[in-house]
């Protein structure tokens, strides 16, 4: 297994700017565009001497909102501790579903005492991103089905976007799974 990490800041960029809708749309586009890189990486492996012997594991993924100053975590951009981050996390799980042939194993960063389940002042609670992860865990062992939607797309043209392509991001993204015996269909959509 070759371990992959995707921890993405969603607040601060190289030129500090106020938070805006374009910044949030960039966060939601990232999982979609990361997924476009998985087949390319798998192709590199398949064209090597390690063909069919190396698989990918997504062993860390997370969205954090960082404000001005080092290690200043905020709650005003989509991040693991708010609903916007839960939506972005759902988009990332969609990406993992769609690329199950390339990504054979995945987990969520810091499931206990940070991103998933946390404890503050003797209160134990689940973060929004944990509920998303829990929802998708029910699809274990199910086969992912192809899904197409006709709800339109948007493009990211902001120069702060660090991915090669900002085109064709779906406004609404969906995935579906079917149980091994074919008796249960589950549709996931935000």
KEMARTOR-665020 format. One line per field, with one value per atom (N, C-alpha, C): chain; atom name; x, y, z. Coordinates in steps of 0.1 Angstrom, whole numbers, plus 5000, padded with zeros to 4 digits. Example, Ala and Ser with C-alpha at 12.3 -4.5 7.8 and 13.67 -1.06 7.14 Angstrom:
KEMARTOR-665020
ch: [A, A, A, A, A, A]
at: [N, CA, C, N, CA, C]
X: [5132, 5123, 5132, 5128, 5137, 5129]
Y: [4943, 4955, 4967, 4978, 4989, 5000]
Z: [5078, 5078, 5078, 5071, 5071, 5079]
***
This chain:
KEMARTOR-665020
ch: [A, A, A, A, A, A, A, A, A, A, A, A, A, A, A, A, A, A, A, A, A, A, A, A, A, A, A, A, A, A, A, A, A, A, A, A, A, A, A, A, A, A, A, A, A, A, A, A, A, A, A, A, A, A, A, A, A, A, A, A, A, A, A, A, A, A, A, A, A, A, A, A, A, A, A, A, A, A, A, A, A, A, A, A, A, A, A, A, A, A, A, A, A, A, A, A, A, A, A, A, A, A, A, A, A, A, A, A, A, A, A, A, A, A, A, A, A, A, A, A, A, A, A, A, A, A, A, A, A, A, A, A, A, A, A, A, A, A, A, A, A, A, A, A, A, A, A, A, A, A, A, A, A, A, A, A, A, A, A, A, A, A, A, A, A, A, A, A, A, A, A, A, A, A, A, A, A, A, A, A, A, A, A, A, A, A, A, A, A, A, A, A, A, A, A, A, A, A, A, A, A, A, A, A, A, A, A, A, A, A, A, A, A, A, A, A, A, A, A, A, A, A, A, A, A, A, A, A, A, A, A, A, A, A, A, A, A, A, A, A, A, A, A, A, A, A, A, A, A, A, A, A, A, A, A, A, A, A, A, A, A, A, A, A, A, A, A, A, A, A, A, A, A, A, A, A, A, A, A, A, A, A, A, A, A, A, A, A, A, A, A, A, A, A, A, A, A, A, A, A, A, A, A, A, A, A, A, A, A, A, A, A, A, A, A, A, A, A, A, A, A, A, A, A, A, A, A, A, A, A, A, A, A, A, A, A, A, A, A, A, A, A, A, A, A, A, A, A, A, A, A, A, A, A, A, A, A, A, A, A, A, A, A, A, A, A, A, A, A, A, A, A, A, A, A, A, A, A, A, A, A, A, A, A, A, A, A, A, A, A, A, A, A, A, A, A, A, A, A, A, A, A, A, A, A, A, A, A, A, A, A, A, A, A, A, A, A, A, A, A, A, A, A, A, A, A, A, A, A, A, A, A, A, A, A, A, A, A, A, A, A, A, A, A, A, A, A, A, A, A, A, A, A, A, A, A, A, A, A, A, A, A, A, A, A, A, A, A, A, A, A, A, A, A, A, A, A, A, A, A, A, A, A, A, A, A, A, A, A, A, A, A, A, A, A, A, A, A, A, A, A, A, A, A, A, A, A, A, A, A, A, A, A, A, A, A, A, A, A, A, A, A, A, A, A, A, A, A, A, A, A, A, A, A, A, A, A, A, A, A, A, A, A, A, A, A, A, A, A, A, A, A, A, A, A, A, A, A, A, A, A, A, A, A, A, A, A, A, A, A]
at: [N, CA, C, N, CA, C, N, CA, C, N, CA, C, N, CA, C, N, CA, C, N, CA, C, N, CA, C, N, CA, C, N, CA, C, N, CA, C, N, CA, C, N, CA, C, N, CA, C, N, CA, C, N, CA, C, N, CA, C, N, CA, C, N, CA, C, N, CA, C, N, CA, C, N, CA, C, N, CA, C, N, CA, C, N, CA, C, N, CA, C, N, CA, C, N, CA, C, N, CA, C, N, CA, C, N, CA, C, N, CA, C, N, CA, C, N, CA, C, N, CA, C, N, CA, C, N, CA, C, N, CA, C, N, CA, C, N, CA, C, N, CA, C, N, CA, C, N, CA, C, N, CA, C, N, CA, C, N, CA, C, N, CA, C, N, CA, C, N, CA, C, N, CA, C, N, CA, C, N, CA, C, N, CA, C, N, CA, C, N, CA, C, N, CA, C, N, CA, C, N, CA, C, N, CA, C, N, CA, C, N, CA, C, N, CA, C, N, CA, C, N, CA, C, N, CA, C, N, CA, C, N, CA, C, N, CA, C, N, CA, C, N, CA, C, N, CA, C, N, CA, C, N, CA, C, N, CA, C, N, CA, C, N, CA, C, N, CA, C, N, CA, C, N, CA, C, N, CA, C, N, CA, C, N, CA, C, N, CA, C, N, CA, C, N, CA, C, N, CA, C, N, CA, C, N, CA, C, N, CA, C, N, CA, C, N, CA, C, N, CA, C, N, CA, C, N, CA, C, N, CA, C, N, CA, C, N, CA, C, N, CA, C, N, CA, C, N, CA, C, N, CA, C, N, CA, C, N, CA, C, N, CA, C, N, CA, C, N, CA, C, N, CA, C, N, CA, C, N, CA, C, N, CA, C, N, CA, C, N, CA, C, N, CA, C, N, CA, C, N, CA, C, N, CA, C, N, CA, C, N, CA, C, N, CA, C, N, CA, C, N, CA, C, N, CA, C, N, CA, C, N, CA, C, N, CA, C, N, CA, C, N, CA, C, N, CA, C, N, CA, C, N, CA, C, N, CA, C, N, CA, C, N, CA, C, N, CA, C, N, CA, C, N, CA, C, N, CA, C, N, CA, C, N, CA, C, N, CA, C, N, CA, C, N, CA, C, N, CA, C, N, CA, C, N, CA, C, N, CA, C, N, CA, C, N, CA, C, N, CA, C, N, CA, C, N, CA, C, N, CA, C, N, CA, C, N, CA, C, N, CA, C, N, CA, C, N, CA, C, N, CA, C, N, CA, C, N, CA, C, N, CA, C, N, CA, C, N, CA, C, N, CA, C, N, CA, C, N, CA, C, N, CA, C, N, CA, C, N, CA, C, N, CA, C, N, CA, C, N, CA, C, N, CA, C, N, CA, C, N, CA, C, N, CA, C, N, CA, C, N, CA, C, N, CA, C, N, CA, C, N, CA, C, N, CA, C, N, CA, C, N, CA, C, N, CA, C, N, CA, C, N, CA, C, N, CA, C, N, CA, C, N, CA, C]
X: [5008, 5000, 5009, 5005, 5012, 5002, 5007, 4998, 4997, 4985, 4983, 4977, 4980, 4975, 4969, 4957, 4951, 4946, 4954, 4950, 4950, 4939, 4938, 4932, 4940, 4935, 4925, 4915, 4904, 4902, 4911, 4909, 4920, 4932, 4943, 4949, 4952, 4959, 4972, 4979, 4992, 4990, 4979, 4975, 4963, 4964, 4952, 4941, 4930, 4918, 4906, 4896, 4884, 4877, 4870, 4863, 4851, 4850, 4839, 4834, 4823, 4817, 4826, 4835, 4844, 4854, 4858, 4866, 4859, 4847, 4839, 4837, 4834, 4832, 4845, 4857, 4870, 4871, 4867, 4868, 4859, 4847, 4838, 4843, 4851, 4856, 4868, 4875, 4888, 4886, 4876, 4875, 4873, 4865, 4861, 4874, 4882, 4894, 4906, 4906, 4916, 4913, 4900, 4896, 4901, 4902, 4907, 4922, 4929, 4943, 4946, 4936, 4938, 4941, 4933, 4936, 4949, 4954, 4967, 4978, 4976, 4986, 4986, 4974, 4973, 4980, 4978, 4985, 5000, 5005, 5020, 5024, 5017, 5020, 5019, 5008, 5006, 5017, 5023, 5034, 5047, 5048, 5061, 5063, 5074, 5077, 5068, 5061, 5053, 5038, 5036, 5022, 5015, 5002, 4993, 4998, 5009, 5014, 5013, 5010, 5009, 4995, 4989, 4976, 4977, 4967, 4967, 4959, 4963, 4955, 4954, 4943, 4941, 4941, 4952, 4954, 4952, 4950, 4947, 4940, 4929, 4922, 4914, 4914, 4909, 4908, 4898, 4897, 4898, 4907, 4908, 4907, 4902, 4900, 4910, 4920, 4931, 4930, 4930, 4929, 4943, 4944, 4956, 4965, 4978, 4987, 4989, 5000, 5002, 4993, 4988, 4980, 4968, 4962, 4950, 4938, 4932, 4921, 4908, 4901, 4888, 4876, 4865, 4853, 4844, 4851, 4843, 4845, 4852, 4853, 4849, 4846, 4843, 4855, 4852, 4863, 4856, 4865, 4860, 4850, 4850, 4842, 4829, 4825, 4813, 4806, 4794, 4786, 4792, 4798, 4804, 4815, 4823, 4833, 4827, 4815, 4808, 4804, 4799, 4796, 4808, 4819, 4832, 4837, 4835, 4839, 4830, 4817, 4809, 4813, 4818, 4823, 4836, 4844, 4856, 4853, 4843, 4839, 4833, 4825, 4820, 4832, 4843, 4855, 4861, 4862, 4867, 4859, 4845, 4836, 4839, 4839, 4841, 4854, 4864, 4878, 4882, 4872, 4875, 4885, 4886, 4895, 4910, 4912, 4925, 4928, 4918, 4920, 4913, 4922, 4917, 4914, 4919, 4917, 4917, 4908, 4907, 4902, 4907, 4902, 4901, 4897, 4895, 4906, 4912, 4922, 4916, 4924, 4921, 4906, 4902, 4888, 4885, 4894, 4892, 4899, 4892, 4898, 4903, 4896, 4899, 4888, 4889, 4879, 4866, 4867, 4855, 4848, 4853, 4847, 4856, 4851, 4859, 4853, 4862, 4858, 4862, 4853, 4856, 4848, 4855, 4849, 4840, 4846, 4839, 4827, 4825, 4814, 4819, 4814, 4819, 4808, 4813, 4804, 4810, 4802, 4807, 4807, 4818, 4819, 4810, 4806, 4798, 4805, 4818, 4824, 4823, 4822, 4821, 4807, 4797, 4784, 4783, 4790, 4792, 4799, 4810, 4818, 4810, 4802, 4794, 4783, 4777, 4767, 4772, 4784, 4790, 4795, 4798, 4804, 4793, 4781, 4770, 4771, 4779, 4780, 4791, 4797, 4808, 4803, 4811, 4808, 4799, 4794, 4784, 4792, 4786, 4792, 4787, 4797, 4794, 4789, 4778, 4772, 4775, 4776, 4778, 4766, 4768, 4757, 4760, 4750, 4752, 4741, 4744, 4734, 4734, 4723, 4722, 4718, 4725, 4722, 4731, 4739, 4748, 4762, 4771, 4784, 4789, 4800, 4806, 4821, 4828, 4842, 4849, 4861, 4869, 4879, 4878, 4888, 4897, 4895, 4903, 4918, 4928, 4942, 4946, 4939, 4943, 4940, 4932, 4929, 4942, 4946, 4959, 4958, 4947, 4946, 4947, 4951, 4953, 4941, 4929, 4917, 4907, 4900, 4889, 4876, 4875, 4863, 4854, 4841, 4831, 4829, 4828, 4825, 4810, 4804, 4790, 4784, 4773, 4766, 4761, 4756, 4751, 4758, 4765, 4772, 4765, 4765, 4758, 4766, 4764, 4769, 4758, 4759, 4749, 4757, 4751, 4757, 4745, 4749, 4739, 4745, 4736, 4741, 4745, 4753, 4759, 4748, 4736, 4726, 4716, 4719, 4711, 4697, 4695, 4682, 4681, 4692, 4691, 4700, 4694, 4700, 4701, 4712, 4714, 4719, 4713, 4717, 4722, 4734, 4740, 4741, 4735, 4735, 4734, 4741, 4740, 4727]
Y: [4988, 5000, 5012, 5022, 5035, 5045, 5051, 5060, 5074, 5079, 5093, 5101, 5114, 5123, 5135, 5140, 5152, 5160, 5169, 5178, 5192, 5198, 5210, 5222, 5232, 5244, 5251, 5256, 5263, 5277, 5283, 5297, 5306, 5304, 5313, 5309, 5319, 5316, 5325, 5325, 5332, 5347, 5352, 5366, 5366, 5371, 5371, 5379, 5373, 5381, 5377, 5386, 5383, 5371, 5364, 5352, 5356, 5348, 5351, 5338, 5339, 5327, 5320, 5327, 5320, 5311, 5315, 5307, 5294, 5295, 5283, 5274, 5279, 5271, 5264, 5270, 5263, 5251, 5253, 5241, 5230, 5233, 5222, 5216, 5223, 5217, 5208, 5210, 5203, 5188, 5182, 5167, 5162, 5169, 5165, 5165, 5176, 5176, 5167, 5165, 5155, 5141, 5138, 5125, 5123, 5134, 5133, 5129, 5131, 5127, 5112, 5106, 5092, 5082, 5083, 5074, 5077, 5090, 5093, 5086, 5087, 5081, 5065, 5059, 5045, 5041, 5049, 5047, 5047, 5056, 5056, 5043, 5038, 5025, 5013, 5014, 5003, 5003, 5014, 5015, 5012, 5007, 5005, 4990, 4986, 4972, 4967, 4976, 4972, 4970, 4969, 4967, 4956, 4960, 4951, 4947, 4953, 4950, 4961, 4973, 4985, 4991, 4994, 5000, 5012, 5021, 5033, 5032, 5038, 5040, 5054, 5060, 5074, 5073, 5076, 5074, 5087, 5098, 5110, 5120, 5125, 5135, 5144, 5157, 5167, 5180, 5188, 5202, 5210, 5220, 5228, 5243, 5251, 5265, 5273, 5279, 5285, 5300, 5308, 5322, 5328, 5341, 5348, 5343, 5342, 5337, 5322, 5317, 5302, 5295, 5284, 5275, 5282, 5292, 5298, 5292, 5283, 5276, 5284, 5286, 5294, 5285, 5290, 5283, 5290, 5298, 5306, 5301, 5292, 5285, 5271, 5263, 5249, 5242, 5235, 5228, 5216, 5207, 5195, 5198, 5210, 5213, 5221, 5222, 5229, 5222, 5226, 5220, 5221, 5232, 5234, 5223, 5220, 5210, 5196, 5194, 5181, 5179, 5190, 5189, 5186, 5193, 5190, 5176, 5171, 5157, 5147, 5150, 5142, 5141, 5153, 5153, 5145, 5145, 5137, 5122, 5118, 5104, 5100, 5109, 5106, 5103, 5111, 5109, 5095, 5091, 5078, 5067, 5069, 5059, 5057, 5068, 5068, 5062, 5062, 5058, 5046, 5037, 5026, 5016, 5016, 5008, 5013, 5026, 5031, 5032, 5036, 5038, 5026, 5017, 5004, 5005, 5015, 5016, 5031, 5035, 5049, 5051, 5061, 5064, 5079, 5084, 5098, 5103, 5114, 5119, 5121, 5117, 5120, 5117, 5105, 5101, 5104, 5102, 5104, 5116, 5125, 5137, 5147, 5149, 5160, 5162, 5154, 5156, 5148, 5136, 5128, 5130, 5123, 5124, 5132, 5142, 5151, 5152, 5157, 5159, 5173, 5181, 5194, 5196, 5200, 5203, 5191, 5179, 5167, 5163, 5170, 5166, 5159, 5148, 5140, 5143, 5146, 5149, 5145, 5144, 5141, 5153, 5156, 5167, 5164, 5175, 5173, 5163, 5164, 5155, 5140, 5137, 5124, 5118, 5126, 5121, 5117, 5125, 5122, 5109, 5107, 5095, 5083, 5084, 5074, 5070, 5080, 5077, 5068, 5072, 5065, 5051, 5049, 5036, 5025, 5029, 5019, 5013, 5019, 5013, 5003, 4999, 4989, 4976, 4972, 4959, 4961, 4972, 4974, 4979, 4976, 4980, 4994, 5002, 5016, 5016, 5023, 5024, 5037, 5037, 5049, 5058, 5071, 5081, 5093, 5097, 5110, 5119, 5132, 5142, 5153, 5160, 5171, 5184, 5187, 5198, 5210, 5209, 5220, 5219, 5227, 5227, 5242, 5243, 5256, 5255, 5266, 5266, 5275, 5271, 5279, 5286, 5299, 5307, 5316, 5315, 5323, 5318, 5326, 5322, 5316, 5317, 5310, 5295, 5290, 5276, 5269, 5259, 5253, 5240, 5237, 5224, 5227, 5218, 5220, 5225, 5219, 5223, 5227, 5238, 5242, 5241, 5233, 5231, 5220, 5222, 5211, 5206, 5214, 5210, 5209, 5198, 5197, 5205, 5212, 5219, 5209, 5198, 5187, 5174, 5168, 5156, 5144, 5133, 5121, 5109, 5099, 5085, 5076, 5064, 5053, 5040, 5032, 5018, 5008, 4996, 4985, 4974, 4968, 4957, 4945, 4936, 4925, 4916, 4915, 4906, 4914, 4927, 4935, 4939, 4937, 4940, 4954, 4961, 4974, 4984, 4995, 5006, 5018, 5024, 5036, 5047, 5059, 5071, 5081, 5086, 5096, 5109, 5120, 5133, 5143, 5154, 5164, 5171]
Z: [5000, 5000, 5000, 4992, 4992, 4998, 5009, 5017, 5011, 5010, 5005, 5016, 5016, 5026, 5018, 5023, 5018, 5029, 5034, 5045, 5039, 5038, 5030, 5039, 5039, 5046, 5037, 5044, 5036, 5039, 5047, 5051, 5046, 5049, 5045, 5032, 5024, 5012, 5012, 5001, 5001, 5002, 4997, 4998, 5007, 5019, 5028, 5023, 5021, 5016, 5025, 5025, 5033, 5027, 5035, 5031, 5022, 5012, 5002, 4996, 4988, 4982, 4973, 4966, 4957, 4965, 4977, 4985, 4990, 4993, 4998, 4986, 4974, 4962, 4959, 4961, 4959, 4968, 4981, 4990, 4985, 4981, 4976, 4963, 4955, 4943, 4945, 4956, 4958, 4958, 4965, 4964, 4950, 4943, 4929, 4921, 4922, 4913, 4918, 4931, 4936, 4930, 4929, 4923, 4909, 4901, 4888, 4887, 4898, 4899, 4902, 4908, 4912, 4900, 4889, 4878, 4872, 4872, 4867, 4875, 4888, 4897, 4895, 4894, 4892, 4879, 4869, 4856, 4857, 4865, 4867, 4873, 4883, 4889, 4879, 4871, 4861, 4850, 4848, 4838, 4844, 4856, 4863, 4865, 4870, 4873, 4885, 4892, 4903, 4900, 4887, 4882, 4890, 4894, 4901, 4915, 4920, 4933, 4943, 4938, 4946, 4945, 4957, 4957, 4967, 4965, 4973, 4986, 4996, 5008, 5012, 5014, 5018, 5033, 5039, 5053, 5061, 5055, 5062, 5052, 5057, 5049, 5059, 5055, 5065, 5058, 5062, 5058, 5071, 5071, 5083, 5078, 5087, 5084, 5092, 5086, 5093, 5090, 5101, 5100, 5099, 5101, 5101, 5113, 5110, 5120, 5120, 5124, 5124, 5134, 5130, 5139, 5145, 5138, 5143, 5136, 5142, 5136, 5138, 5128, 5128, 5125, 5126, 5122, 5112, 5103, 5094, 5079, 5077, 5064, 5066, 5055, 5057, 5063, 5074, 5081, 5089, 5094, 5101, 5112, 5118, 5130, 5126, 5114, 5110, 5099, 5096, 5086, 5072, 5069, 5056, 5054, 5064, 5064, 5062, 5068, 5067, 5052, 5046, 5031, 5023, 5026, 5019, 5022, 5034, 5037, 5030, 5028, 5020, 5006, 5001, 4987, 4986, 4996, 4996, 4996, 5004, 5005, 4991, 4985, 4971, 4962, 4963, 4955, 4958, 4970, 4974, 4968, 4969, 4963, 4948, 4941, 4927, 4923, 4931, 4928, 4937, 4940, 4948, 4941, 4928, 4921, 4924, 4926, 4928, 4944, 4951, 4966, 4973, 4977, 4983, 4998, 5005, 5019, 5022, 5031, 5035, 5050, 5056, 5070, 5071, 5082, 5084, 5095, 5092, 5102, 5116, 5125, 5140, 5143, 5141, 5144, 5159, 5168, 5182, 5187, 5194, 5200, 5191, 5180, 5171, 5161, 5150, 5139, 5141, 5147, 5148, 5161, 5172, 5185, 5194, 5201, 5209, 5223, 5232, 5246, 5250, 5254, 5259, 5272, 5283, 5296, 5300, 5299, 5304, 5295, 5284, 5275, 5263, 5259, 5247, 5237, 5225, 5214, 5200, 5190, 5177, 5169, 5161, 5152, 5140, 5133, 5120, 5110, 5109, 5099, 5103, 5116, 5121, 5116, 5117, 5113, 5098, 5090, 5076, 5074, 5080, 5079, 5084, 5095, 5100, 5090, 5083, 5073, 5062, 5057, 5046, 5050, 5062, 5067, 5065, 5064, 5062, 5048, 5039, 5026, 5025, 5036, 5036, 5029, 5020, 5013, 5001, 4999, 4988, 4975, 4964, 4951, 4947, 4943, 4939, 4925, 4923, 4910, 4903, 4890, 4883, 4884, 4886, 4887, 4879, 4871, 4864, 4868, 4868, 4872, 4861, 4860, 4850, 4857, 4868, 4876, 4873, 4863, 4860, 4867, 4862, 4868, 4869, 4877, 4878, 4876, 4873, 4871, 4881, 4885, 4894, 4886, 4886, 4878, 4887, 4900, 4909, 4909, 4908, 4907, 4920, 4931, 4944, 4943, 4934, 4933, 4928, 4935, 4933, 4925, 4919, 4912, 4897, 4889, 4875, 4867, 4871, 4863, 4873, 4870, 4879, 4871, 4861, 4853, 4857, 4853, 4854, 4868, 4878, 4892, 4893, 4896, 4897, 4909, 4906, 4917, 4928, 4923, 4933, 4928, 4937, 4934, 4942, 4936, 4942, 4939, 4947, 4945, 4949, 4945, 4949, 4951, 4960, 4962, 4962, 4959, 4959, 4968, 4976, 4985, 4977, 4982, 4975, 4969, 4976, 4970, 4961, 4959, 4950, 4955, 4968, 4974, 4979, 4981, 4987, 4979, 4975, 4968, 4978, 4979, 4987, 4978, 4979, 4972, 4982, 4979, 4988, 4980, 4986, 4980, 4990, 4990, 5000, 5001]
***
